[in-house]
Amino acid sequence: MGELAEAPDLDLVTADSPLGRALLGRHAGDTVTYRTPEGTTTATVVSLSS
């Protein structure tokens, strides 16, 4: 089951979101590509915390 945020939080990335899935197993400095409703986009991992 996925995680639900009580209120929209633009800083929160859940493990079941497209970006969250793309970040799994990645490290700082990695670039990830993922799909959004608007199309494919990329992001560079600056840091990760749990």
Full PDB file with SEQRES, HELIX, SHEET, SSBOND, CRYST1, ORIGX, SCALE, CONECT and MASTER records, all heavy atoms in Angstrom:
SEQRES   1 A   50  MET GLY GLU LEU ALA GLU ALA PRO ASP LEU ASP LEU VAL          
SEQRES   2 A   50  THR ALA ASP SER PRO LEU GLY ARG ALA LEU LEU GLY ARG          
SEQRES   3 A   50  HIS ALA GLY ASP THR VAL THR TYR ARG THR PRO GLU GLY          
SEQRES   4 A   50  THR THR THR ALA THR VAL VAL SER LEU SER SER                  
HELIX    1 AA1 PRO A   18  LEU A   23  1                                   6    
SHEET    1 AA1 2 THR A  31  THR A  36  0                                        
SHEET    2 AA1 2 GLY A  39  THR A  44 -1                                        
CRYST1    1.000    1.000    1.000  90.00  90.00  90.00 P 1           1          
ORIGX1      1.000000  0.000000  0.000000        0.00000                         
ORIGX2      0.000000  1.000000  0.000000        0.00000                         
ORIGX3      0.000000  0.000000  1.000000        0.00000                         
SCALE1      1.000000  0.000000  0.000000        0.00000                         
SCALE2      0.000000  1.000000  0.000000        0.00000                         
SCALE3      0.000000  0.000000  1.000000        0.00000                         
ATOM      1  N   MET A   1       0.840  -1.174   0.000  1.00  0.00           N  
ATOM      2  CA  MET A   1       0.000   0.000   0.000  1.00  0.00           C  
ATOM      3  C   MET A   1       0.887   1.240   0.000  1.00  0.00           C  
ATOM      4  O   MET A   1       1.921   1.278   0.639  1.00  0.00           O  
ATOM      5  CB  MET A   1      -0.899  -0.033   1.230  1.00  0.00           C  
ATOM      6  CG  MET A   1      -1.807   1.165   1.339  1.00  0.00           C  
ATOM      7  SD  MET A   1      -2.989   0.947   2.671  1.00  0.00           S  
ATOM      8  CE  MET A   1      -4.435   1.394   1.786  1.00  0.00           C  
ATOM      9  N   GLY A   2       0.480   2.295  -0.684  1.00  0.00           N  
ATOM     10  CA  GLY A   2       1.250   3.516  -0.776  1.00  0.00           C  
ATOM     11  C   GLY A   2       1.055   4.417   0.421  1.00  0.00           C  
ATOM     12  O   GLY A   2       0.223   4.189   1.277  1.00  0.00           O  
ATOM     13  N   GLU A   3       1.863   5.455   0.466  1.00  0.00           N  
ATOM     14  CA  GLU A   3       1.776   6.436   1.534  1.00  0.00           C  
ATOM     15  C   GLU A   3       0.839   7.556   1.114  1.00  0.00           C  
ATOM     16  O   GLU A   3       0.773   7.917  -0.048  1.00  0.00           O  
ATOM     17  CB  GLU A   3       3.155   7.032   1.809  1.00  0.00           C  
ATOM     18  CG  GLU A   3       4.178   5.995   2.208  1.00  0.00           C  
ATOM     19  CD  GLU A   3       5.568   6.590   2.276  1.00  0.00           C  
ATOM     20  OE1 GLU A   3       5.689   7.745   2.720  1.00  0.00           O  
ATOM     21  OE2 GLU A   3       6.509   5.913   1.888  1.00  0.00           O  
ATOM     22  N   LEU A   4       0.110   8.118   2.061  1.00  0.00           N  
ATOM     23  CA  LEU A   4      -0.769   9.235   1.791  1.00  0.00           C  
ATOM     24  C   LEU A   4      -0.370  10.422   2.649  1.00  0.00           C  
ATOM     25  O   LEU A   4      -0.180  10.289   3.848  1.00  0.00           O  
ATOM     26  CB  LEU A   4      -2.238   8.872   2.092  1.00  0.00           C  
ATOM     27  CG  LEU A   4      -2.842   7.768   1.246  1.00  0.00           C  
ATOM     28  CD1 LEU A   4      -4.240   7.439   1.744  1.00  0.00           C  
ATOM     29  CD2 LEU A   4      -2.892   8.182  -0.210  1.00  0.00           C  
ATOM     30  N   ALA A   5      -0.240  11.564   2.028  1.00  0.00           N  
ATOM     31  CA  ALA A   5       0.026  12.786   2.777  1.00  0.00           C  
ATOM     32  C   ALA A   5      -1.307  13.399   3.166  1.00  0.00           C  
ATOM     33  O   ALA A   5      -2.252  13.392   2.388  1.00  0.00           O  
ATOM     34  CB  ALA A   5       0.822  13.758   1.924  1.00  0.00           C  
ATOM     35  N   GLU A   6      -1.394  13.920   4.391  1.00  0.00           N  
ATOM     36  CA  GLU A   6      -2.649  14.524   4.832  1.00  0.00           C  
ATOM     37  C   GLU A   6      -2.941  15.820   4.092  1.00  0.00           C  
ATOM     38  O   GLU A   6      -4.077  16.128   3.810  1.00  0.00           O  
ATOM     39  CB  GLU A   6      -2.604  14.764   6.339  1.00  0.00           C  
ATOM     40  CG  GLU A   6      -2.686  13.483   7.135  1.00  0.00           C  
ATOM     41  CD  GLU A   6      -2.790  13.735   8.614  1.00  0.00           C  
ATOM     42  OE1 GLU A   6      -3.190  14.840   9.006  1.00  0.00           O  
ATOM     43  OE2 GLU A   6      -2.465  12.821   9.374  1.00  0.00           O  
ATOM     44  N   ALA A   7      -1.927  16.591   3.820  1.00  0.00           N  
ATOM     45  CA  ALA A   7      -2.083  17.839   3.086  1.00  0.00           C  
ATOM     46  C   ALA A   7      -1.023  17.871   2.000  1.00  0.00           C  
ATOM     47  O   ALA A   7       0.038  17.269   2.147  1.00  0.00           O  
ATOM     48  CB  ALA A   7      -1.911  19.032   4.035  1.00  0.00           C  
ATOM     49  N   PRO A   8      -1.298  18.543   0.897  1.00  0.00           N  
ATOM     50  CA  PRO A   8      -0.281  18.606  -0.153  1.00  0.00           C  
ATOM     51  C   PRO A   8       1.032  19.166   0.399  1.00  0.00           C  
ATOM     52  O   PRO A   8       1.057  20.191   1.057  1.00  0.00           O  
ATOM     53  CB  PRO A   8      -0.886  19.573  -1.175  1.00  0.00           C  
ATOM     54  CG  PRO A   8      -2.357  19.519  -0.934  1.00  0.00           C  
ATOM     55  CD  PRO A   8      -2.513  19.268   0.539  1.00  0.00           C  
ATOM     56  N   ASP A   9       2.107  18.434   0.160  1.00  0.00           N  
ATOM     57  CA  ASP A   9       3.436  18.830   0.632  1.00  0.00           C  
ATOM     58  C   ASP A   9       4.381  18.735  -0.558  1.00  0.00           C  
ATOM     59  O   ASP A   9       4.752  17.646  -0.962  1.00  0.00           O  
ATOM     60  CB  ASP A   9       3.878  17.918   1.763  1.00  0.00           C  
ATOM     61  CG  ASP A   9       5.222  18.302   2.363  1.00  0.00           C  
ATOM     62  OD1 ASP A   9       5.942  19.128   1.759  1.00  0.00           O  
ATOM     63  OD2 ASP A   9       5.563  17.780   3.429  1.00  0.00           O  
ATOM     64  N   LEU A  10       4.757  19.867  -1.118  1.00  0.00           N  
ATOM     65  CA  LEU A  10       5.583  19.874  -2.315  1.00  0.00           C  
ATOM     66  C   LEU A  10       6.993  19.362  -2.070  1.00  0.00           C  
ATOM     67  O   LEU A  10       7.721  19.068  -3.007  1.00  0.00           O  
ATOM     68  CB  LEU A  10       5.611  21.281  -2.918  1.00  0.00           C  
ATOM     69  CG  LEU A  10       4.251  21.811  -3.359  1.00  0.00           C  
ATOM     70  CD1 LEU A  10       4.391  23.233  -3.890  1.00  0.00           C  
ATOM     71  CD2 LEU A  10       3.610  20.912  -4.393  1.00  0.00           C  
ATOM     72  N   ASP A  11       7.411  19.237  -0.805  1.00  0.00           N  
ATOM     73  CA  ASP A  11       8.731  18.715  -0.481  1.00  0.00           C  
ATOM     74  C   ASP A  11       8.722  17.217  -0.230  1.00  0.00           C  
ATOM     75  O   ASP A  11       9.775  16.615  -0.065  1.00  0.00           O  
ATOM     76  CB  ASP A  11       9.300  19.424   0.755  1.00  0.00           C  
ATOM     77  CG  ASP A  11       9.557  20.902   0.494  1.00  0.00           C  
ATOM     78  OD1 ASP A  11       9.904  21.257  -0.647  1.00  0.00           O  
ATOM     79  OD2 ASP A  11       9.413  21.700   1.429  1.00  0.00           O  
ATOM     80  N   LEU A  12       7.548  16.600  -0.185  1.00  0.00           N  
ATOM     81  CA  LEU A  12       7.415  15.177   0.129  1.00  0.00           C  
ATOM     82  C   LEU A  12       7.413  14.357  -1.155  1.00  0.00           C  
ATOM     83  O   LEU A  12       6.665  14.642  -2.084  1.00  0.00           O  
ATOM     84  CB  LEU A  12       6.116  14.932   0.900  1.00  0.00           C  
ATOM     85  CG  LEU A  12       5.793  13.479   1.220  1.00  0.00           C  
ATOM     86  CD1 LEU A  12       6.807  12.926   2.213  1.00  0.00           C  
ATOM     87  CD2 LEU A  12       4.390  13.373   1.769  1.00  0.00           C  
ATOM     88  N   VAL A  13       8.267  13.343  -1.192  1.00  0.00           N  
ATOM     89  CA  VAL A  13       8.288  12.396  -2.300  1.00  0.00           C  
ATOM     90  C   VAL A  13       8.017  11.027  -1.707  1.00  0.00           C  
ATOM     91  O   VAL A  13       8.772  10.562  -0.863  1.00  0.00           O  
ATOM     92  CB  VAL A  13       9.658  12.394  -3.022  1.00  0.00           C  
ATOM     93  CG1 VAL A  13       9.681  11.346  -4.117  1.00  0.00           C  
ATOM     94  CG2 VAL A  13       9.967  13.768  -3.570  1.00  0.00           C  
ATOM     95  N   THR A  14       6.925  10.390  -2.111  1.00  0.00           N  
ATOM     96  CA  THR A  14       6.600   9.063  -1.587  1.00  0.00           C  
ATOM     97  C   THR A  14       7.214   7.986  -2.478  1.00  0.00           C  
ATOM     98  O   THR A  14       7.489   8.219  -3.655  1.00  0.00           O  
ATOM     99  CB  THR A  14       5.074   8.860  -1.494  1.00  0.00           C  
ATOM    100  OG1 THR A  14       4.512   8.961  -2.809  1.00  0.00           O  
ATOM    101  CG2 THR A  14       4.433   9.893  -0.576  1.00  0.00           C  
ATOM    102  N   ALA A  15       7.411   6.812  -1.924  1.00  0.00           N  
ATOM    103  CA  ALA A  15       8.048   5.704  -2.640  1.00  0.00           C  
ATOM    104  C   ALA A  15       7.218   5.215  -3.819  1.00  0.00           C  
ATOM    105  O   ALA A  15       7.757   4.619  -4.746  1.00  0.00           O  
ATOM    106  CB  ALA A  15       8.323   4.554  -1.682  1.00  0.00           C  
ATOM    107  N   ASP A  16       5.910   5.476  -3.813  1.00  0.00           N  
ATOM    108  CA  ASP A  16       5.079   5.002  -4.917  1.00  0.00           C  
ATOM    109  C   ASP A  16       4.803   6.077  -5.966  1.00  0.00           C  
ATOM    110  O   ASP A  16       4.075   5.834  -6.915  1.00  0.00           O  
ATOM    111  CB  ASP A  16       3.783   4.388  -4.400  1.00  0.00           C  
ATOM    112  CG  ASP A  16       2.921   5.367  -3.633  1.00  0.00           C  
ATOM    113  OD1 ASP A  16       3.439   6.392  -3.174  1.00  0.00           O  
ATOM    114  OD2 ASP A  16       1.715   5.099  -3.481  1.00  0.00           O  
ATOM    115  N   SER A  17       5.409   7.243  -5.829  1.00  0.00           N  
ATOM    116  CA  SER A  17       5.270   8.287  -6.852  1.00  0.00           C  
ATOM    117  C   SER A  17       6.261   8.003  -7.981  1.00  0.00           C  
ATOM    118  O   SER A  17       7.243   7.281  -7.791  1.00  0.00           O  
ATOM    119  CB  SER A  17       5.549   9.665  -6.246  1.00  0.00           C  
ATOM    120  OG  SER A  17       6.916   9.796  -5.930  1.00  0.00           O  
ATOM    121  N   PRO A  18       6.044   8.561  -9.166  1.00  0.00           N  
ATOM    122  CA  PRO A  18       7.006   8.336 -10.255  1.00  0.00           C  
ATOM    123  C   PRO A  18       8.429   8.756  -9.884  1.00  0.00           C  
ATOM    124  O   PRO A  18       9.385   8.031 -10.158  1.00  0.00           O  
ATOM    125  CB  PRO A  18       6.456   9.196 -11.401  1.00  0.00           C  
ATOM    126  CG  PRO A  18       4.980   9.247 -11.134  1.00  0.00           C  
ATOM    127  CD  PRO A  18       4.864   9.308  -9.627  1.00  0.00           C  
ATOM    128  N   LEU A  19       8.578   9.904  -9.240  1.00  0.00           N  
ATOM    129  CA  LEU A  19       9.916  10.340  -8.826  1.00  0.00           C  
ATOM    130  C   LEU A  19      10.454   9.435  -7.737  1.00  0.00           C  
ATOM    131  O   LEU A  19      11.627   9.050  -7.769  1.00  0.00           O  
ATOM    132  CB  LEU A  19       9.898  11.792  -8.347  1.00  0.00           C  
ATOM    133  CG  LEU A  19      11.235  12.343  -7.838  1.00  0.00           C  
ATOM    134  CD1 LEU A  19      12.335  12.190  -8.873  1.00  0.00           C  
ATOM    135  CD2 LEU A  19      11.079  13.793  -7.407  1.00  0.00           C  
ATOM    136  N   GLY A  20       9.642   9.057  -6.780  1.00  0.00           N  
ATOM    137  CA  GLY A  20      10.073   8.164  -5.703  1.00  0.00           C  
ATOM    138  C   GLY A  20      10.583   6.837  -6.243  1.00  0.00           C  
ATOM    139  O   GLY A  20      11.631   6.344  -5.820  1.00  0.00           O  
ATOM    140  N   ARG A  21       9.860   6.264  -7.202  1.00  0.00           N  
ATOM    141  CA  ARG A  21      10.302   5.000  -7.805  1.00  0.00           C  
ATOM    142  C   ARG A  21      11.616   5.187  -8.548  1.00  0.00           C  
ATOM    143  O   ARG A  21      12.487   4.325  -8.508  1.00  0.00           O  
ATOM    144  CB  ARG A  21       9.223   4.442  -8.733  1.00  0.00           C  
ATOM    145  CG  ARG A  21       8.023   3.892  -7.976  1.00  0.00           C  
ATOM    146  CD  ARG A  21       7.071   3.125  -8.891  1.00  0.00           C  
ATOM    147  NE  ARG A  21       6.540   3.921  -9.982  1.00  0.00           N  
ATOM    148  CZ  ARG A  21       5.436   4.655  -9.938  1.00  0.00           C  
ATOM    149  NH1 ARG A  21       4.722   4.689  -8.829  1.00  0.00           N  
ATOM    150  NH2 ARG A  21       5.033   5.337 -10.982  1.00  0.00           N  
ATOM    151  N   ALA A  22      11.789   6.323  -9.227  1.00  0.00           N  
ATOM    152  CA  ALA A  22      13.031   6.581  -9.962  1.00  0.00           C  
ATOM    153  C   ALA A  22      14.215   6.756  -9.018  1.00  0.00           C  
ATOM    154  O   ALA A  22      15.353   6.459  -9.381  1.00  0.00           O  
ATOM    155  CB  ALA A  22      12.867   7.828 -10.834  1.00  0.00           C  
ATOM    156  N   LEU A  23      13.964   7.227  -7.795  1.00  0.00           N  
ATOM    157  CA  LEU A  23      15.052   7.484  -6.839  1.00  0.00           C  
ATOM    158  C   LEU A  23      15.518   6.239  -6.094  1.00  0.00           C  
ATOM    159  O   LEU A  23      16.608   6.244  -5.524  1.00  0.00           O  
ATOM    160  CB  LEU A  23      14.608   8.537  -5.810  1.00  0.00           C  
ATOM    161  CG  LEU A  23      14.415   9.950  -6.353  1.00  0.00           C  
ATOM    162  CD1 LEU A  23      13.840  10.841  -5.268  1.00  0.00           C  
ATOM    163  CD2 LEU A  23      15.717  10.504  -6.899  1.00  0.00           C  
ATOM    164  N   LEU A  24      14.710   5.188  -6.096  1.00  0.00           N  
ATOM    165  CA  LEU A  24      15.077   3.975  -5.356  1.00  0.00           C  
ATOM    166  C   LEU A  24      16.430   3.444  -5.835  1.00  0.00           C  
ATOM    167  O   LEU A  24      16.654   3.241  -7.029  1.00  0.00           O  
ATOM    168  CB  LEU A  24      14.007   2.898  -5.517  1.00  0.00           C  
ATOM    169  CG  LEU A  24      12.683   3.200  -4.818  1.00  0.00           C  
ATOM    170  CD1 LEU A  24      11.650   2.141  -5.167  1.00  0.00           C  
ATOM    171  CD2 LEU A  24      12.870   3.282  -3.315  1.00  0.00           C  
ATOM    172  N   GLY A  25      17.347   3.259  -4.902  1.00  0.00           N  
ATOM    173  CA  GLY A  25      18.667   2.714  -5.200  1.00  0.00           C  
ATOM    174  C   GLY A  25      19.653   3.725  -5.763  1.00  0.00           C  
ATOM    175  O   GLY A  25      20.761   3.372  -6.127  1.00  0.00           O  
ATOM    176  N   ARG A  26      19.263   4.983  -5.839  1.00  0.00           N  
ATOM    177  CA  ARG A  26      20.141   6.016  -6.408  1.00  0.00           C  
ATOM    178  C   ARG A  26      20.960   6.693  -5.323  1.00  0.00           C  
ATOM    179  O   ARG A  26      20.691   6.557  -4.143  1.00  0.00           O  
ATOM    180  CB  ARG A  26      19.325   7.074  -7.152  1.00  0.00           C  
ATOM    181  CG  ARG A  26      18.466   6.525  -8.259  1.00  0.00           C  
ATOM    182  CD  ARG A  26      19.310   5.813  -9.291  1.00  0.00           C  
ATOM    183  NE  ARG A  26      18.458   5.315 -10.359  1.00  0.00           N  
ATOM    184  CZ  ARG A  26      18.858   5.184 -11.600  1.00  0.00           C  
ATOM    185  NH1 ARG A  26      20.097   5.474 -11.928  1.00  0.00           N  
ATOM    186  NH2 ARG A  26      18.034   4.728 -12.499  1.00  0.00           N  
ATOM    187  N   HIS A  27      21.968   7.431  -5.752  1.00  0.00           N  
ATOM    188  CA  HIS A  27      22.872   8.125  -4.836  1.00  0.00           C  
ATOM    189  C   HIS A  27      23.010   9.584  -5.258  1.00  0.00           C  
ATOM    190  O   HIS A  27      22.708   9.937  -6.400  1.00  0.00           O  
ATOM    191  CB  HIS A  27      24.245   7.462  -4.852  1.00  0.00           C  
ATOM    192  CG  HIS A  27      24.203   6.029  -4.442  1.00  0.00           C  
ATOM    193  ND1 HIS A  27      24.060   5.001  -5.340  1.00  0.00           N  
ATOM    194  CD2 HIS A  27      24.272   5.463  -3.221  1.00  0.00           C  
ATOM    195  CE1 HIS A  27      24.042   3.852  -4.691  1.00  0.00           C  
ATOM    196  NE2 HIS A  27      24.171   4.100  -3.399  1.00  0.00           N  
ATOM    197  N   ALA A  28      23.522  10.408  -4.346  1.00  0.00           N  
ATOM    198  CA  ALA A  28      23.780  11.808  -4.665  1.00  0.00           C  
ATOM    199  C   ALA A  28      24.662  11.893  -5.907  1.00  0.00           C  
ATOM    200  O   ALA A  28      25.627  11.145  -6.043  1.00  0.00           O  
ATOM    201  CB  ALA A  28      24.433  12.515  -3.483  1.00  0.00           C  
ATOM    202  N   GLY A  29      24.310  12.765  -6.822  1.00  0.00           N  
ATOM    203  CA  GLY A  29      25.041  12.926  -8.069  1.00  0.00           C  
ATOM    204  C   GLY A  29      24.428  12.188  -9.244  1.00  0.00           C  
ATOM    205  O   GLY A  29      24.727  12.493 -10.395  1.00  0.00           O  
ATOM    206  N   ASP A  30      23.560  11.194  -8.969  1.00  0.00           N  
ATOM    207  CA  ASP A  30      22.903  10.451 -10.040  1.00  0.00           C  
ATOM    208  C   ASP A  30      21.855  11.329 -10.719  1.00  0.00           C  
ATOM    209  O   ASP A  30      21.252  12.199 -10.099  1.00  0.00           O  
ATOM    210  CB  ASP A  30      22.184   9.210  -9.499  1.00  0.00           C  
ATOM    211  CG  ASP A  30      23.126   8.113  -9.052  1.00  0.00           C  
ATOM    212  OD1 ASP A  30      24.335   8.204  -9.330  1.00  0.00           O  
ATOM    213  OD2 ASP A  30      22.634   7.163  -8.415  1.00  0.00           O  
ATOM    214  N   THR A  31      21.637  11.090 -12.002  1.00  0.00           N  
ATOM    215  CA  THR A  31      20.545  11.726 -12.736  1.00  0.00           C  
ATOM    216  C   THR A  31      19.511  10.660 -13.039  1.00  0.00           C  
ATOM    217  O   THR A  31      19.861   9.556 -13.472  1.00  0.00           O  
ATOM    218  CB  THR A  31      21.062  12.353 -14.048  1.00  0.00           C  
ATOM    219  OG1 THR A  31      22.027  13.353 -13.719  1.00  0.00           O  
ATOM    220  CG2 THR A  31      19.937  12.990 -14.841  1.00  0.00           C  
ATOM    221  N   VAL A  32      18.241  10.964 -12.778  1.00  0.00           N  
ATOM    222  CA  VAL A  32      17.154  10.015 -13.012  1.00  0.00           C  
ATOM    223  C   VAL A  32      16.196  10.595 -14.038  1.00  0.00           C  
ATOM    224  O   VAL A  32      16.053  11.801 -14.166  1.00  0.00           O  
ATOM    225  CB  VAL A  32      16.395   9.679 -11.709  1.00  0.00           C  
ATOM    226  CG1 VAL A  32      17.301   9.007 -10.711  1.00  0.00           C  
ATOM    227  CG2 VAL A  32      15.750  10.917 -11.096  1.00  0.00           C  
ATOM    228  N   THR A  33      15.569   9.719 -14.792  1.00  0.00           N  
ATOM    229  CA  THR A  33      14.531  10.087 -15.747  1.00  0.00           C  
ATOM    230  C   THR A  33      13.257   9.379 -15.317  1.00  0.00           C  
ATOM    231  O   THR A  33      13.298   8.213 -14.943  1.00  0.00           O  
ATOM    232  CB  THR A  33      14.928   9.644 -17.166  1.00  0.00           C  
ATOM    233  OG1 THR A  33      16.176  10.271 -17.501  1.00  0.00           O  
ATOM    234  CG2 THR A  33      13.871  10.038 -18.188  1.00  0.00           C  
ATOM    235  N   TYR A  34      12.133  10.094 -15.348  1.00  0.00           N  
ATOM    236  CA  TYR A  34      10.866   9.505 -14.937  1.00  0.00           C  
ATOM    237  C   TYR A  34       9.723  10.161 -15.690  1.00  0.00           C  
ATOM    238  O   TYR A  34       9.865  11.234 -16.255  1.00  0.00           O  
ATOM    239  CB  TYR A  34      10.669   9.609 -13.419  1.00  0.00           C  
ATOM    240  CG  TYR A  34      10.641  11.041 -12.901  1.00  0.00           C  
ATOM    241  CD1 TYR A  34       9.434  11.658 -12.620  1.00  0.00           C  
ATOM    242  CD2 TYR A  34      11.807  11.759 -12.694  1.00  0.00           C  
ATOM    243  CE1 TYR A  34       9.400  12.962 -12.161  1.00  0.00           C  
ATOM    244  CE2 TYR A  34      11.783  13.053 -12.227  1.00  0.00           C  
ATOM    245  CZ  TYR A  34      10.574  13.658 -11.967  1.00  0.00           C  
ATOM    246  OH  TYR A  34      10.531  14.941 -11.520  1.00  0.00           O  
ATOM    247  N   ARG A  35       8.588   9.459 -15.722  1.00  0.00           N  
ATOM    248  CA  ARG A  35       7.412   9.961 -16.435  1.00  0.00           C  
ATOM    249  C   ARG A  35       6.483  10.710 -15.488  1.00  0.00           C  
ATOM    250  O   ARG A  35       6.285  10.297 -14.353  1.00  0.00           O  
ATOM    251  CB  ARG A  35       6.639   8.809 -17.069  1.00  0.00           C  
ATOM    252  CG  ARG A  35       7.368   8.157 -18.189  1.00  0.00           C  
ATOM    253  CD  ARG A  35       6.490   7.057 -18.791  1.00  0.00           C  
ATOM    254  NE  ARG A  35       7.234   6.312 -19.762  1.00  0.00           N  
ATOM    255  CZ  ARG A  35       7.057   6.457 -21.075  1.00  0.00           C  
ATOM    256  NH1 ARG A  35       6.163   7.288 -21.530  1.00  0.00           N  
ATOM    257  NH2 ARG A  35       7.781   5.741 -21.908  1.00  0.00           N  
ATOM    258  N   THR A  36       5.925  11.782 -15.990  1.00  0.00           N  
ATOM    259  CA  THR A  36       4.905  12.538 -15.273  1.00  0.00           C  
ATOM    260  C   THR A  36       3.688  12.643 -16.199  1.00  0.00           C  
ATOM    261  O   THR A  36       3.793  12.302 -17.387  1.00  0.00           O  
ATOM    262  CB  THR A  36       5.397  13.962 -14.935  1.00  0.00           C  
ATOM    263  OG1 THR A  36       5.494  14.724 -16.142  1.00  0.00           O  
ATOM    264  CG2 THR A  36       6.743  13.944 -14.225  1.00  0.00           C  
ATOM    265  N   PRO A  37       2.558  13.106 -15.696  1.00  0.00           N  
ATOM    266  CA  PRO A  37       1.402  13.282 -16.591  1.00  0.00           C  
ATOM    267  C   PRO A  37       1.705  14.247 -17.752  1.00  0.00           C  
ATOM    268  O   PRO A  37       1.092  14.153 -18.805  1.00  0.00           O  
ATOM    269  CB  PRO A  37       0.327  13.857 -15.673  1.00  0.00           C  
ATOM    270  CG  PRO A  37       0.681  13.330 -14.323  1.00  0.00           C  
ATOM    271  CD  PRO A  37       2.191  13.331 -14.302  1.00  0.00           C  
ATOM    272  N   GLU A  38       2.657  15.135 -17.567  1.00  0.00           N  
ATOM    273  CA  GLU A  38       3.015  16.102 -18.607  1.00  0.00           C  
ATOM    274  C   GLU A  38       4.079  15.581 -19.572  1.00  0.00           C  
ATOM    275  O   GLU A  38       4.407  16.246 -20.539  1.00  0.00           O  
ATOM    276  CB  GLU A  38       3.505  17.415 -17.974  1.00  0.00           C  
ATOM    277  CG  GLU A  38       2.418  18.196 -17.258  1.00  0.00           C  
ATOM    278  CD  GLU A  38       2.100  17.622 -15.875  1.00  0.00           C  
ATOM    279  OE1 GLU A  38       3.004  17.036 -15.234  1.00  0.00           O  
ATOM    280  OE2 GLU A  38       0.943  17.748 -15.456  1.00  0.00           O  
ATOM    281  N   GLY A  39       4.668  14.414 -19.280  1.00  0.00           N  
ATOM    282  CA  GLY A  39       5.713  13.852 -20.128  1.00  0.00           C  
ATOM    283  C   GLY A  39       6.907  13.387 -19.320  1.00  0.00           C  
ATOM    284  O   GLY A  39       6.874  13.341 -18.102  1.00  0.00           O  
ATOM    285  N   THR A  40       7.983  13.048 -20.014  1.00  0.00           N  
ATOM    286  CA  THR A  40       9.198  12.563 -19.366  1.00  0.00           C  
ATOM    287  C   THR A  40      10.043  13.747 -18.906  1.00  0.00           C  
ATOM    288  O   THR A  40      10.149  14.746 -19.607  1.00  0.00           O  
ATOM    289  CB  THR A  40      10.003  11.691 -20.343  1.00  0.00           C  
ATOM    290  OG1 THR A  40       9.170  10.609 -20.758  1.00  0.00           O  
ATOM    291  CG2 THR A  40      11.249  11.139 -19.697  1.00  0.00           C  
ATOM    292  N   THR A  41      10.638  13.622 -17.727  1.00  0.00           N  
ATOM    293  CA  THR A  41      11.498  14.662 -17.188  1.00  0.00           C  
ATOM    294  C   THR A  41      12.699  14.036 -16.497  1.00  0.00           C  
ATOM    295  O   THR A  41      12.720  12.829 -16.270  1.00  0.00           O  
ATOM    296  CB  THR A  41      10.711  15.598 -16.238  1.00  0.00           C  
ATOM    297  OG1 THR A  41      11.500  16.738 -15.939  1.00  0.00           O  
ATOM    298  CG2 THR A  41      10.313  14.884 -14.961  1.00  0.00           C  
ATOM    299  N   THR A  42      13.688  14.827 -16.184  1.00  0.00           N  
ATOM    300  CA  THR A  42      14.863  14.339 -15.479  1.00  0.00           C  
ATOM    301  C   THR A  42      15.119  15.180 -14.232  1.00  0.00           C  
ATOM    302  O   THR A  42      14.668  16.320 -14.147  1.00  0.00           O  
ATOM    303  CB  THR A  42      16.130  14.377 -16.366  1.00  0.00           C  
ATOM    304  OG1 THR A  42      16.378  15.728 -16.743  1.00  0.00           O  
ATOM    305  CG2 THR A  42      15.996  13.515 -17.592  1.00  0.00           C  
ATOM    306  N   ALA A  43      15.829  14.588 -13.298  1.00  0.00           N  
ATOM    307  CA  ALA A  43      16.214  15.270 -12.068  1.00  0.00           C  
ATOM    308  C   ALA A  43      17.574  14.757 -11.651  1.00  0.00           C  
ATOM    309  O   ALA A  43      17.916  13.605 -11.905  1.00  0.00           O  
ATOM    310  CB  ALA A  43      15.190  15.007 -10.964  1.00  0.00           C  
ATOM    311  N   THR A  44      18.349  15.613 -11.016  1.00  0.00           N  
ATOM    312  CA  THR A  44      19.638  15.220 -10.462  1.00  0.00           C  
ATOM    313  C   THR A  44      19.505  15.106  -8.958  1.00  0.00           C  
ATOM    314  O   THR A  44      18.975  16.005  -8.311  1.00  0.00           O  
ATOM    315  CB  THR A  44      20.729  16.248 -10.817  1.00  0.00           C  
ATOM    316  OG1 THR A  44      20.821  16.332 -12.235  1.00  0.00           O  
ATOM    317  CG2 THR A  44      22.083  15.838 -10.255  1.00  0.00           C  
ATOM    318  N   VAL A  45      19.966  13.992  -8.410  1.00  0.00           N  
ATOM    319  CA  VAL A  45      19.885  13.750  -6.976  1.00  0.00           C  
ATOM    320  C   VAL A  45      20.952  14.592  -6.277  1.00  0.00           C  
ATOM    321  O   VAL A  45      22.135  14.446  -6.553  1.00  0.00           O  
ATOM    322  CB  VAL A  45      20.099  12.250  -6.639  1.00  0.00           C  
ATOM    323  CG1 VAL A  45      20.010  12.016  -5.141  1.00  0.00           C  
ATOM    324  CG2 VAL A  45      19.100  11.382  -7.398  1.00  0.00           C  
ATOM    325  N   VAL A  46      20.506  15.481  -5.398  1.00  0.00           N  
ATOM    326  CA  VAL A  46      21.427  16.310  -4.625  1.00  0.00           C  
ATOM    327  C   VAL A  46      21.747  15.610  -3.308  1.00  0.00           C  
ATOM    328  O   VAL A  46      22.900  15.483  -2.917  1.00  0.00           O  
ATOM    329  CB  VAL A  46      20.828  17.713  -4.363  1.00  0.00           C  
ATOM    330  CG1 VAL A  46      21.723  18.533  -3.462  1.00  0.00           C  
ATOM    331  CG2 VAL A  46      20.568  18.420  -5.682  1.00  0.00           C  
ATOM    332  N   SER A  47      20.718  15.146  -2.604  1.00  0.00           N  
ATOM    333  CA  SER A  47      20.899  14.379  -1.374  1.00  0.00           C  
ATOM    334  C   SER A  47      19.630  13.584  -1.113  1.00  0.00           C  
ATOM    335  O   SER A  47      18.568  13.906  -1.629  1.00  0.00           O  
ATOM    336  CB  SER A  47      21.212  15.281  -0.194  1.00  0.00           C  
ATOM    337  OG  SER A  47      20.097  16.088   0.126  1.00  0.00           O  
ATOM    338  N   LEU A  48      19.756  12.539  -0.313  1.00  0.00           N  
ATOM    339  CA  LEU A  48      18.631  11.691   0.071  1.00  0.00           C  
ATOM    340  C   LEU A  48      18.650  11.507   1.578  1.00  0.00           C  
ATOM    341  O   LEU A  48      19.708  11.417   2.189  1.00  0.00           O  
ATOM    342  CB  LEU A  48      18.717  10.317  -0.604  1.00  0.00           C  
ATOM    343  CG  LEU A  48      18.666  10.304  -2.126  1.00  0.00           C  
ATOM    344  CD1 LEU A  48      19.002   8.915  -2.622  1.00  0.00           C  
ATOM    345  CD2 LEU A  48      17.306  10.728  -2.616  1.00  0.00           C  
ATOM    346  N   SER A  49      17.476  11.459   2.168  1.00  0.00           N  
ATOM    347  CA  SER A  49      17.382  11.143   3.593  1.00  0.00           C  
ATOM    348  C   SER A  49      16.160  10.268   3.803  1.00  0.00           C  
ATOM    349  O   SER A  49      15.247  10.248   2.984  1.00  0.00           O  
ATOM    350  CB  SER A  49      17.302  12.410   4.435  1.00  0.00           C  
ATOM    351  OG  SER A  49      16.100  13.091   4.184  1.00  0.00           O  
ATOM    352  N   SER A  50      16.143   9.550   4.895  1.00  0.00           N  
ATOM    353  CA  SER A  50      15.004   8.679   5.170  1.00  0.00           C  
ATOM    354  C   SER A  50      14.237   9.176   6.362  1.00  0.00           C  
ATOM    355  O   SER A  50      14.611  10.062   7.057  1.00  0.00           O  
ATOM    356  CB  SER A  50      15.461   7.261   5.411  1.00  0.00           C  
ATOM    357  OG  SER A  50      16.471   7.222   6.378  1.00  0.00           O  
TER     358      SER A  50                                                      
MASTER        0    0    0    1    2    0    0    6  357    1    0    4          
END                                                                             
